[in-house]
Amino acid sequence: MFGLGVLKGTIIGLGIGIIASFALKEACKKSDKNKIDKSPNLEE
């Protein structure tokens, strides 16, 4: 029983970690695009 709980916990933890890292990557991509869009406007 305890072993199954540990396995479930690790699987859930890994799933959350993967989803969180994917969300962070998407957020970084969006902020990078915003920075690229804003910088030419500032130079003009």
N, C-alpha and C positions, 0 to 999 in steps of 0.2 A: 504493500500500500504506500509506504513512504517513498519507495523508488519511483512509483508511478507519479506521485505528486511532484517529485523533483523533475522528472522528465517533462511533465505538463508545464511546470513553471519555466523550464528553460525554453521550451518551444514557444510559449506565450511571450516570454521576454525577448527572444530572437525576433519574433514577428513584430513586436512593438518597435524594436530597434531598427528593423529594416524599413518599416513604415515611416518612422521618425526621420531616418537618414534620407529617404526618398523625398519627404516633405521639405527637409532642409535644402536639398539640392535644387528642388523646384523654386524655393524662395530665393536662393542665391542666383539662379538663372534670371528670375524676374528682376531682382535688384541690379544685376549686371546690365541687363537690357536698359533699365531706367538710367543708369549712370552713363551708358554709351549714348543714349538719346539726349540726355541733358548736356553733356560736355560740348557738343558742337554748337548748341544754342548759346552757351555762355561765351564761346569764342567769338561768335558773331556780334 
